[in-house]
Amino acid sequence: MLQNLRDNSRGVISFILIGFLVIIFALTGVEALFNWDTSANQAAKVNGEQVTEMDVARAISMQKQQMLNTYGDQIPPEFLTDEYLRKPVVDNLVQRMVLAQAAGEAGMAVGNTYLSEQIASAPQFKNEAGVFDNNRYQQVLRTMGYTHSTYTKILADEIIVNQLQAGVSATAFATPSQLDDVVALSFQSRDLAYAILPAAKVRESIQIDAAEVQTYYDANQQMFTSEEQVAVDYISLSVAELMKNITVTEDQLHKQFEQNQSSFVAAPERQAAHILIEGDNQDKIKTVADKIAAGEDFSALANEFSDDLGSREQGGDLGFSKGDAFPAEFELALAALKVGEVSTAVKTEAGTHFIKLLAEKGSEPPSFEEQKASIEDQLKRAEAENLFVAQLEKLREESYNAESLQEVAQTLDLKAESSGLFERSKGSGLMANAKVVAAAFSAEVLQEGNSSDVIEIDSSNVVVLKKTDHKPSQIKPLADVQEQITNILKDQKAKLLLEEQAAKLIADLKSGGNFSELSEAAGIEFKQAKAATRNSVDLDSDVLRHAFTMNKPSASPTFDRVMTAAGDLAVIAVEAVTPGGGESVTPEQKTAIAAQLGNIYGKNDFSSFQKFLKDAADIVQ
C-alpha cells in the first residue's frame, strides 16, 4: 500500500493537490487545515475575548472535585454531571472575565515577584516538610491541564479581581445615623410577660371514640398505604471474590518475574533543571554560558538569571519527564545528557534554555521483591478473570429457566443469598442499587416469576436474582394504624382547644385583667422579664424570638401567641420597648458594628458593581 502511494504521488493529480495546498498555506497558514471554524472552541465571548471550551472543562472538573471533597458520596450523582454544572460554571467564568477586564482597564497588575511568592506559598505545591516542591507543582499543573504560563495568567487574573473587589468593598461605610439605628435595634431591650398553655394537659382530657378513628381512616387511606415489597434470592459473581480462593506458588511468581524481565522495556524518566532566558537577550545568554563553562553552581545561576518564575527559586528544577512534558527540542537535548551534565543553549518557543540532567530512573527493571506483590495480584486476577468469564456463561445458562437459584449456586460452587422483603425506595446494600431494584420490580421477575437477566454492576461484578416472595401495595388494616390515628386526632383537637384558651386569655388581658392572676387561676406557668434582650438565656427561646417581632406597645401592652417547639402555646405580652445605645454600648462594640455594616454595604456595592459591568459588557453565550 505504501508503495502504491509513492507511485501515485508522481501523477498529475498529486501535483494539482500539492499546488492547492501550497496556495492555502501561503494565503492562510497551516491553521486553515484545522481551524475552519474559529468559534468551534468558543463557549462564550466577553468584549471580544473568548472563554474556551477548555476553560469550561477545567472549571467543571475543579467544581466536581470541590463538591466531592465537601460532600463525598452523599452528593447525588446528577449534581456532578457536566450538563448540571455547565451553565453556572460558564456564568462564573464570564463574570470573572468581566471583572478581570475592568481591573486591567483600571491599570491594575500583578508583579512577577509577587506571583512567585504566591505559588511558592501555596499548600498544594508543598511537600511533607512544608517546602515548595517543584515536582509536585508540575504534577498538579499537568493534572489540571495547565502549563506554567497559563496557570500564572489565571492566578494573576484571580489576584487582580480580588484586588478590585477589595478596592470597591473597602470604600463602603456606615453613616453615624445608620450606626445609631442599628445599635438601637440590636441592643434593644423589652419588658415582657408570658404564660405557657401546656398541650400535654389538654391532651389528657381529650377522648377519641372509635367512630372518629374510622371516619379519619376512611377519609385518609392514602396515608396508610404500604409500599409494594419483594424478596429475592440472588447470586453475586465477581472477580474480587474469585481471587480470594486462588493461590499462587513461588514457582509461578518467579516464572512471571522472569517473563517480565525478558519483556522489560526501559521507560526512563529524567529529572531536568533549566535556566530560561526569554526573548533574544544575547548578552545574558553569553553571560550564563560563560559562567556554566567556568563551573559555577547551576542552581545558583538559575536563581539569579532564569526568567522562569516557577522554578528559579528551586534552582531551575522542573521535576521528572517521561519524554513528553517539555517541548521536543528540550526533550531531545535532555535525552542526550548524562546525569550531572549541562547542555549548550537550546532554543524553543519559550526562549533559550540551558538544561541540566539531575537524575534518571526507569532504565533498570525492578527487583523480584519490588514486583512480588504486584505479580501475585496480577496472576490471581488473570486466573480469576478467566474463571469469571467461564462462570458467567454458566450462570447465564443455568439460571435462565431455573426453579431455584439455590440449586444453581450449588452447581456453580457459588453462594445464593436471600434479600428478605424490601421496598422499592428502601432497599439496603446491593438491594439499593438502581439496576438491581429495577430488575427485582420488573414484570419479568415480579409477575412472570422468571430469573432476571444477568445484571452488570460493573465490568467485574454481576448479579442474577429470582423472586421468592411478594407483597403488593395495600392499605394497612385499621388495627395497625389505630394508635397513630388517635394521636393525630388528639393533636388536632388539642391545638384547637389551646387556640381557644389563648384567645380567651388575650381577650381578658385586653379587658384589663391581671396577667399573673389570670395565669394563676388557670393553673398555668407565668413568667415576667424586665429589660430582656435578644440574648437572654433564662427565657423560652421561641417566646423570646417572637416577642422581638411584635409591635411596640403604646398606651397598653401588645399581645400575641406562638407555638413552642414542645407543642405548647405561649401567650405573650410586650409591655415596654427600650432602644439600645448610650452607656450600655461600649466604644469597642460600636466599632465592631460599624465594621460589620461596612462589610455588608461593601458586599452589596460590589454586587451592584458586578451587575453594572455585566450589563454594560458585550457578552455572547
N, C-alpha and C positions, 0 to 999 in steps of 0.2 A: 504493500500500500504506500509506504514512504517513497519507494522508487517511482511509482506512478505519479505521486505528487511532484517529485523532482522533474520527471519528464514533461508533465503538463505545464509546469511553471515556465517553460520556454516558449509556450504558444502565444498567439496574438491576443487571446482573451486575457491571459495573465498580464500582459503589458498594459492593456487597457485598464484593468483593475488597479494595477500598481500606480499608473498615472493618475487615476481618480483619487486614490488615497493620498498621493503626494500633494495634489491640489487642496484636498481637505486640510491636511496638516499645515500647509502654507498659509491658508486663509484663517483657520480657526484653532489650530493647535491640536495636540493629541486628545485633549479633553473632549473634543467633538464626538469621538467614538463612544464615549461612555456617559457623557452628561448632556444628552439631547434635551432633557427637561431639567432645568436648574432648580425648579421648585419641588422636585420629587422628594428631596430630603428635608423639606421645609415643613415644620409643624406649625409655625406662626411667624409673623414678621412684625417688628415693632420699630416704627420710624425708619424703615428700610433695613434694619438689622435682623438677621434670621435667628429664630430658635429652631435648631435642627432636631430631627428625629433621634439622633444620637444623644442630644441633651435630654430629651424626654425619656429615652430608655434608661439612661443613667439615673435620672431623678426618680423614676418609678422603682428601679432596683433598690436605691437607697431608702425610699419610703417604705418599701416592703420590709427591708431589714430592720428599720427603726420600729415598725409595728410588731414584728416578731420578737425583737428584743424587749419590747414593753409588755406585750400581752401573751407571748409564747403560743402554745397550742390552743389557747382559749379563743383566739380570734377566728371568726367564721371564714372559711376558705374564699367565699365570694368577695370578701373585703380585700383580698390580696390579688385579685385579677387585674390585668392591665386595663381592661375596659372600665373597671370601677375607679381606678386611680388616675387614669389618663387626664380627664378634664381638670380636676383640682391641681394636678401637677403642672399641666400646661399653663393654667391661670397663674400659678405661683411663679413659674419661670418668666412669664410675660411681665408680671408685676415687678419682679426683681430687675428685669432688664430696663423697665421704665425708670426705676429708681437709680440704677447704675448710670443710665444716660443723663439723668438730671444731675447726679453728682459730678459726672465728667464735665458737663456744661458749666457747672459752678466752679470748675478749676480744682476739684478735689482729686488727690492722687495718693498713692502709697509708695514709699521708698523701698528699694531693693533690700536694704539692710533690715528694715522692719519686717518685711516678708520672710526673710531668712530666719529671723528671731522667732516669728510665729510658727514656722514649720518645725524648727528645732525644739520648740517647747511643747508641741502637740503631743499628748499622751499616747495616741495611737501609733506614733512613729518611734516610741522609745522601747528599749529592751527591758529585760527583767531588772536590770540595775538602775533603771530610770534615766538612761542616757540615750540620746538620739542615735538611732541605728539606721544607717542609710540603706542597708539591705531590706529592712522592714519597710522603710519609706518607699523604695522602688516596688516592692512586692504589693503593698497596699494600693499604690497608684495603678499597677498593672491590673489588679483585681477589679478596680473601679473603672478601668478603661481610660485612664488619664495618662498623659505624658507629663513631664515636669513643667513644661511651658503652659499646657492647658490648665493644669492644676493651679499654678501660680496666678494665672489670669482669673480663674474663678475665685480664688482666695482673695485676690486684690479687689475684685468687684464686691465680694461679701464685706470686706473691711470698709470700703468707702460707703457702701449702703448703710452699714451700721453707724458710720460717722455722720452720714446725712440724717439718719433717724435721731441720733443723739443731738445733733445741731438744732433740729426742728423742735424736738421734745423739750430741750433744755431752756427754750425761750418762754415756756408756759409758766404762769404763776397765778396764785390766788390773791385777789384784792382783799384789803382789810375787811370790807363789808361781807365778802364771801366767807372769809375765815370766821368772822363773828357769827354768821348764820350757822355754819357747820358746827362750831363749838357749842352754840346754844342748843342745837338739836342733839348733838352727840352726848353732851353731858347733862341733858335734861333729866330732871327727877319728877316723880309723880307720887302724890298721896293716893293710895287706893285701898280698897277693901274687897274681899271676895268670899263667897261661900261655895262649897262643893256639894252638889247633889249626887250621892253615890248611886251608880247603876246597879250594883250588887243588891242593895237593899230593896230597890224597886223590883228587880227580877224575882226575888224571893216571894213576893206577893202575887206574882202572875201565875195563873193556871191555864194550861193549854189542853183543850179536850180533843178527843180522837177525831171528831168531825172537822176541826180546824186543820189538823195534820193531814187528813185525807184530801181536803179541799186544796191545800197548798201543793200536795204531792201530785194531784190530778192536773193542776194548772202549770206546774213547772217540771214536767217529767224530763225535759231535755237536760236539766241539771243533774239528774240521777241516772244518766245513761252510761253504762260501762263501755270501754273501748273493746273492739274485737281483739281476741288473743289467739295465738297459735303456739304450739310446741313442736319442735323438730328434733330428729336425730341428725347428726352431721358428722362427716369425716373430713378432717383437715389434712392436706398433703402439702408439705413444704420442704424445700431444700435444707433449711436450717435444722429441722427436726431429723431428717435423714442423716445429716452429718454427725449427729450425736452418737449414732450407732455404728459408725465406720472407724476402724482402727488402721493405722499406717505403721509399717515396720521400719526399723532403722535402715534396712537394706533398700527399701523403696525411697526413703529420704535421700540416701547417698546417690542412688542412681539418678534421681531427678536433679540433684545438685550438679552431678557431672554433666548431665544434659544441658542444664542452664549455663554451665561454664563453657561448654563447647559452642553454644549458640549466643554467647555473650557478645553484644555489640557495644563498644565504648561509646558513651554519650557524655563527653566531657562538659563540665560546667566550669566556666572561667570567671574568676573574680577580678574585675577591672577597676582601675582608678584612672582619672584623667585630669588634665588641665585644659580647659576650654578657653579659647580666645576668639571672641565674636568679631565679625567684620573682617577687614583686611589690614589689621594693625601689624605691619611687617616689623616695625621696631620692637614691639612687645614679643612677637613670635621669636625673633632672633635672640632677644634677651633671655627668654625662657630656655631656648635651645642651648645657648651657651652655658647657662647655669646647670642644666641637666648633664651636659658633656663634662662639666667641671666636677660632677659627682655630688652636687648639693642635694639635700634631702627633698625627695619628690613631694612628700606630704606638706612640708613647709612651703614649697613653691606653689602648690595647689592652693593653699590657704591664702597666699599673697597675691597670686596672679590670675587664678581661674575666674572666669565670668559666670560659671555655673553656681548660682547661689545655693542650690540644694545640696551640693556635695563638697564645696570647697572647705567648709569648716570641718569636714571629716577626712581631710587630706585628699579629696577628689574621689573617694570610694563610691563606686556605683553599684556594688553588690555583684551577684553571680548572674551569668548569662549562659543559656544553652545554645547560643548562636543566633538567636532571633530577637534579642532585647534591644540591640543597637543598630544603627544604620549599617548597610552592607560593607562600606569602606572601613568602618570602625571594627566590625566583626572580623574582617579579613586580616587587618593589621594585628588584632588581638590574638587570633589563632596562630600567627607566625612567631609569637613571642614565647620565650621560656619564662618560668616563674622568676620574678625579680627584674626582668628586662623592661626597658622603656623604648617605645617606638620613636621613629622620626615624626615630623609633622604630618598629620593625616587630615585631609580636608573632607568635610561633609557639609550638608546644607546649614547645619547649626553653626559652623565656624571651623577653626583649626584646633585639632586635638593632639596632645602628647599623651600616649596611653601606656600604662604600666600594668603588667600581669601580676596580681598579688598572690593568687593561689589557683589551684586547679583540682578538680575532683571528678569522679565518674569515669576515669580512664582505666581503672583496675576493677575486676569483678569482686563482689563482696565475698567474705569467707563463709564456710558452711554454718558456723554458729550464728552469723548475722542473718543468714537466709532460712535457718531451720524452721522457725515458727511459721513464716510465710509459705514455705514449701509444704509443710504439713497441712496448712489450711487449704492450699491450692489443690493438693492431691485429694483431700477429703471432699472438697467442693466439686471437683471434677467427677469423682465417683458418684456423689450424691445427685449431681445434675443428670448424669446418665440414668441413674435409678429413678429419679423424678420423672423423666420422660417416659420410661417404661411403665412405671406405676400409674402415671396419668392416663395412659391409653387403657390400661386395665381397669382403672377406676371408672372411666367413662363407659366402658363396655359393661362391666359388672353391675353398675348402679342403674343402668338405663331402664330395665324392667324389674328391678329387684323388689321383692316383697318387703325386705328389711335391710337397712344399712348395717345392722349388727352382723349379719351374715357376710356382707361384702367386706367389712372390716376384717373379719376372721380370715377370709380368703386371701386378702392382700397383706396380712400381718400388720394392719394398721389399727387405730383405735377409733371407735364410734362413741360420740358423746351426746348427751341429751341437754337441750336448752332449758326445758321447763317452759311453762306458759309465759309469754311476754307480749306486750302491746306494741303496736307499730311505732309509737313515738317514745317508748320507754325501755327498749332493749339495752342490755349492757354487754361490754366486751365485744366479741365477734358479732353478737346479735344487734349491735348498734351500727354496724357497717351498712351503709346505704344499699350496696349491691345485695348483701345477704337479706336485708329486710325486704327489698323489692322482690326477691325470689321467694322468700317464705310466704309472702302475702299474694303471690301471683296466682292466677286461675289454674295454671298447670299444677302447682303444688297444693294449693288450698282447696280447690274444687274437684280437680280430677284425681288428686291423690298420688300423682307421679313424683318420682325423684326430680330434683332440679337439674338443669344443665350444670356442668362444671363451672363454678363461679371463680373468676380470676381476681383474687385480692390484690396481688401484684405478680410480677413475672416469675417469681419463685414460690408462690403460695396460692393454693387453690382450695376450694371447699365445695362439697356436694351435700345436699340436705333433703330430708323427706319428712313430711308431716306425721306426727304421732298423736296430736290432739288439737282440737279447735273449739273455741268458744266465740260465737258471733256476738256482735254488739247487741246489748239488750238493756232494758230498763231494770234497774235494781229493784228487788222486792221492797215493799213499804217497810217491812220489819227491819231491813238492813239500814234504812235511812231515817227511821222514825226519830231517833235521838237527835240527829243532825237537823231535821226539820223543826223539832221542838225548840232547839236552841236558836234557830233563825227567827222563829216567831216570837220567842221571848225577847230577843234583842230588839226586834222591830217595835213591839209593844212598850218595852222599857224606854226606848228613845222617845216615843210619843208622850209617855207619862212624864218623863223628865222635862220635855219641852213645855208641857202644860204647867208643871210645878215652877219652872223658871219664869214663864210668862206671868204667872200669878205673883211670884215674889217680886219681879220687877215692877209690876203694877202697884203693889203695896208700897214699894220703896218710893215710887214717883208720887204716891199719895201722902208722903211724909212719914212713912213707917221707919222705925229704927232698925238698921241692918243687923246689928248684933242681937237685938231682942227677937227679931223675926227668925233669925237663924237658930237661936237657942230654943225657941218654941217649936221649930220644925225638927229639932234634934240633928242638925247638920253642922258640919265643920265651918267655922268662921275665922277669917284672918284679916288683919289690918296692918298696913305698912305705910310709914311716913317717909317721904323722900326716897322712894325706891328708884333705883337706876336700872338701866338695861342689863346690868351685870349682877344684880342682886341674886345671891345664891340660896337664900333662905325662903324663896317663894317658888311656887309651881312654875316651871319654865313655860308651859303652854299658856298659862294665865298671864304671866309677865309679858310674853311676846305679844299677846293680843291686846293687853292693856295699853301698850305703846302705839297701837294703831287706832285707838279710839279717839273720838273728838275731844277737844279741850273743853272742860266744863265752864259755864258762865255763872249764872246765879245759883244753879243747883248741879249736883253731880251728873255725870253721864253714865248710862247703864248699858250693859250688853251681856251676851252669853257666849261661851266657847266650849267645844267638846275637848276633853283632855285625851292624852294618849292611852290612859287607862279605861276610857269609855265613859267616864263620869262627865257631868255637865256642870260647868262653873258659871256662876253669876258674878259679874264684876262691876264695881262702882269706881270711877275715877273722880276723885274729889277736888284735886288741885294739880296744876302743872307749873313747875318752876324751870325757866330756861337755864341752861348751863352757862358758865362763864365766871368772871370775877376771880376771887381768890381761890375758888375750887379748881381752877385750871392753872397748872404751872407753866412758866415760860417754855420749858422743855417740851411739854405736851403740845403747846401751840405751834412750836417749831416743827414737831413731828407731823402734826396735822397739815400744816402749810406745805410740807414736803410731799405728803401723800396726795394732797389736792393738786399740786404742781405736776406730779407724776400722772395722775388721772387726766388732767387737762392736756398734758403733753402727748399722751397716747391718743386722745381724741383729735388733737391738732394734726398729728402725724397721719392718722387715718383719713382726715379731710384732705391733707396734702397729697396723699397717695391717690385718692379718688380724683382730685383735680388733675394730677399728672396723667392718670389713665384716661380720663375723659378727653384730655387735650391731645393724646397721642394718636398716631395713625397705626392702628393695630389690625392685622389681618390674621384670622384663625380659620 
